[in-house]
Amino acid sequence: MEKLKPKLFSVMKTYTKEQFIKDVIAGIIVAIIALPLSIALALASGVTPEKGIYTAITAGFVISFLGGSRVQIAGPTAAFATIVAGIVAENGMDGLIIATILAGIILIAMGLLRLGNLIKYIPYTITTGFTSGIAVTILVGQIKDFLGLTIVTEEPLIETMDKLKAVFDFIHTINWEAVIVGVVCLAILIVWPMFFKKIPPSLIAVLVGIAMVKGLHMNVNTIGDLYEISNKLPSLSVPQLSFDNVRNVLPDAFTIAILAAIESLLSCVVADGMVNSRHRSNMELVAQGAGNITSALFGGIPATGAIARTAANVKNGGRTPIAGMVHSVTLLLILVVLMPYAALIPMPTIAAILFMVAYNMCEWRKFVHLCKTAPKSDIIVLVTTFVLTVVFDLVVAIEVGILLAAILFMKRMSDVTEVEGWKYIDEDDDPDSLSLREVPKHTHVYEISGPMFFAAADKILNISLDEKDTCLILRMRSVNAIDATAMHSLEELQAKCEKKKITLILSHVNEQPLHVMQKAGFDQKVGEENICVHIDDALKRAEVLQANR
């Protein structure tokens, strides 16, 4: 059973001075990257700029200290922006604090009950659908500031479709000076990383935006024009608790908890691959819960693991939770010293940064790929989750998406399951028994039994590969059905094999799985010669490849 022990306590046993220096450098660089992002995400969430930094400081430190990952960087993320904005508009800051604390309690309970592995029961199509939907809602929400529109309404605009309608209604108020600033900053965010890898493009965009507005005396709104900037240290704030308040925000609390669990554990999986480590999922959930409670009590917003900042940490040499803690301390110093200057940042610059955040998280290539290649039932779940996220909200999208996935899964299982009489056959008498065959040297054979669907797809990735191996044979005679999540796992396995120069061979692929593979172009990746009718053909193919190696 997985230990409930923070990674920090494990890595400190072999910690060195050299690694400390690398962690400090990585932490400082990540803090510089996180600064404009934290401000932008706070504004997208409908709260004041410093609350994004409060979140990165408090939740970032606690999650690094208690977390189950070596390199996870936590803070405010785009996934929460629309949820937070809705909660603040309907229930105020007290409602947000209560929802975040409840979400933290739910996350801690999930970790203590060892539910970390249950996140795999959220299908890949649902996570892709709501991630793409959130990206669209963020993009639509920033059009107003990017174009410098003056939108006047009786009630605050919460729903994405209402914001989009308002853009068309007030398009005549466009401020071309704001558009110029926005376009220049967006161009910097796109072009800068092509030539300069070390300096964050968002920092350059902020500096150029400020220089343009102040230097050329442009009539463009800045953060200081719309919000009161504070460089005060985060202080403890306890909300007014009541039964009605808790009841009103409880559905939002569950959404925050589920989303935080999914995003943080996905980030951990990505990080594991980058540093060749293994995270502790249950400990990570406990840390996420503690981090969110701390963030809420000190004036922050919901937090989770941030994949982009985690990747930046790894690329700059961070290998222990010390880097995440340094990132938080650095942001604390920046808050005190530089926060007043945040008032100078133009709103179109913030919009441009969030446009890039939305583009990077939308995963449109994966979305299009799934629409082209996945079974129809998976496409229905994907598109429904996406549309509901954009038109309504994430709570409705996740609820309907999971329900729809469950119904379609049951239908798929009933379509492929057959009930027939059987008789006992001794293993040695089975003509298809692997024990009667000689497996070539440096070849592994795995047999998959039963349908491959989202809850079982990760088992494929548990197959161990050795550098000395020549071939990996997957025997699929008992696999009657495969879905998009399992197909995605097969593609990841193929990529791992290709990286280690191991040939993947498939044996006895049934009609439905073969159709899904052909639709996805997977048969071309593997090579049609490596999709064999029978196990004997697969073993002969492996023998030929071994001889030619």
Secondary structure, DSSP 8 states (H G I E B T S, - for coil): ------HHHHHGGG--HHHHHHHHHHHHHHHHHHHHHHHHHHHHTTS-HHHHHHHHHHHHHHHHHH-SSSS--EE--GGGHHHHHHHHHHHHHHHHHHHHHHHHHHHHHHHHTT-GGGGGGS-HHHHHHHHHHHHHHHHHHHHHHHHT-----SS---SHHHHHHHHHHTGGG--HHHHHHHHHHHHHHHHHHHH-SSS-HHHHHHHHHHHHHHHTT----BHHHHS---------------HHHHHHHHHHHHHHHHHHHHHHHHHHHHHHHHHT----HHHHHHHHHHHHHHHHHTT----EE-HHHHHHHHHTT--SHHHHHHHHHHHHHHHHHHGGGGGGSBHHHHHHHHHHHHHHHH-HHHHHHHHHHS-HHHHHHHHHHHHHHHHS-HHHHHHHHHHHHHHHHHHHHHHH----------GGG-TT-GGGS---TTEEEEEEES-B-TTTGGGGGG----TT--EEEEEEEE---B-HHHHHHHHHHHHHHHHTT-EEEEES--HHHHHHHHHHTHHHHH-GGGEESSHHHHHHHHHHHHHH-
